[in-house]
Amino acid sequence: MKVVLGSDHLGAEFLERLRDTFPGTEFTLALSHDDMVREAADAEVFLGWPTQEVFRAGSGLKWVHCIGTGVDNVGALGDIAAAGIPITNARGPHTEPMADHTMLFVLSLAHNAKKMLDDQSRGEWDTNGYDHIEVSGSVMGLYGFGMIGRAIARRALGFGMEVIALDPGPDDEVPGVHVWGVDRLDDLFRAADWLVVACPLTSETRMSVDARRIGLLKPTASLIVISRGGIVDEAALGEALTAGRIAGVALDATDPEPPAAGGTFWTHPNALISSHSSALTPEMYEGRRQIVIENLRRYMEGGELINRVDPVKGY
């Protein structure tokens, strides 16, 4: 059996680890698109994010594993769905660091961290120049209540926040969290002091946070994007921030990445940007390696694969 590793996301040494763990299997690393097309031609398994051309070249592929979480950037997703072969992902290990990063954004906006660091770099002591916000008692609205949303909710509850989450299949048994159906998205925007975008990018969520919905936010509210770019109309968001119609913005994911140089989110005092890096911890990388190894073992033994993705839903 031949397995193509189409990314060095999990470290260059991971290829040798796979070879040591499964000595009877042929593993090959293909980093360029041309190499992926060539190597996929006689492969059974592809680990990575195959394009349509790569997938179509791999006529013998029987399983595709996305070594990240979101599958919106798997160019062959539609072809994989049509072929009816399983596609899995690496969801799980990313959730805790992303939830930590979300709270970093909340606390940084609430306690003027950007000004604090600027003051420190200038050697300025400006006690009266701060107007902090208490997060206890404020409302966190979670647009998306999967693994990431639930990890964020646990932390927000620990800070004494009220948590409202939006989910396609509301589960009112989640302790301490008010879970609403997707038909109440507008209500979520009206209620939230901290609106966190934690949903996957799908045909339903793409650009769903438009100018109208941004206009529903309180002028004291902040919007945080932790999952994917392309869900929020960033031009409308920048305009709202500049006009003072919302209080703050924090973005770990944008569309495009990075945002245009010199734009609002780079320069505004109440905007924070991180480089789509919220999940990147040693524990996350190792967790993703373990998922690959476990799924390869299951595949070879004819077992049920973990982390199956519905390519039609996109998650």
C-alpha positions, 0 to 999 in steps of 0.5 A, a space after each residue: 500500500 502506498 501513502 502520500 504525505 502531501 504536507 510537512 505540516 506535522 514536521 519533516 521527521 514525521 515521515 520517518 516516524 510513519 515508516 518506523 510505525 508501519 514498516 510494510 507500507 510505502 510512504 512518500 513525501 510530496 510537497 510541490 503540486 506536481 509531485 503530489 499529482 505524480 505520487 497520487 497516481 498509484 497511491 491508496 491513501 492521501 494525507 493532506 489537502 488535495 486539489 481536484 487535479 491531485 485527486 483526479 490523478 489518484 484514481 486508486 485513492 480509497 481514503 483522504 485524510 486532511 491533517 488539519 481541521 477545516 476541510 474548506 481548503 480541500 480543493 477536491 472536496 466535491 470530487 471526494 463526495 462524488 466518489 463516495 470515499 471517506 474523508 477524515 480530519 484532525 479535529 480535537 487537538 486544536 480546541 484547547 489552545 484556540 479557546 485559550 487564544 479566544 480568552 487572550 483576545 477578550 482579556 486583551 480588549 477588555 484591559 487595553 493590552 495593546 496600549 499597555 504594551 505600547 506604553 511599556 515599549 515607550 517606557 511610559 507610566 500612564 495610570 490614568 490612561 486606562 478604562 478597563 472593562 469587567 468581563 464578569 457578567 458580560 455576555 459571550 455569544 458563540 456563533 458555532 458550538 462544536 468542539 471549539 465553541 464548547 471549549 471557549 464556553 467552559 473558559 467564559 463560564 469560569 470568568 463569570 460570563 453569561 454564554 449564549 451559543 448558536 448550534 444547528 441542533 440545539 442541546 439545552 442540556 449543556 450546563 450553564 450555556 443557553 443554546 439557540 437554533 440557527 434561526 436566532 443568529 440576529 438575536 445572538 448579535 443583539 445580545 452579545 458583548 463578545 461575539 465569537 465566530 467559531 463556526 466552520 466555513 461552509 456555503 451556509 456560513 460564508 459571508 453570513 456576518 454581513 454589514 446588516 448583522 454587524 449593525 446589530 451589535 451594541 456599540 460597546 460590543 467586540 467581534 472575534 474571529 477564531 475559526 475561519 476567514 470568509 465568514 465575516 464581511 471584513 470591509 463592513 467590519 472595518 468600517 464599523 470599527 472606524 466609525 465607532 459603531 463597535 468597540 473592538 475587533 480581534 482576528 486570528 483568521 481573515 480572508 485573504 490572509 494576511 489582510 492588506 498591509 496598512 488596513 484598519 485592522 493593522 492600525 486601529 488601537 482597538 483591533 488585534 491580529 494574530 496570524 492564524 496561529 491560535 492552535 499552534 502548540 506542541 501538544 496540538 501537533 502531536 495530537 494530529 500526528 496521533 490521529 494520523 497513526 491511529 487512523 492508519 492503523 484502523 484503515 489497515 485493520 479494516 476498522 472504523 475511521 475516526 473523525 469522519 467528515 461529511 463533505 456535503 456539510 463541510 465538517 
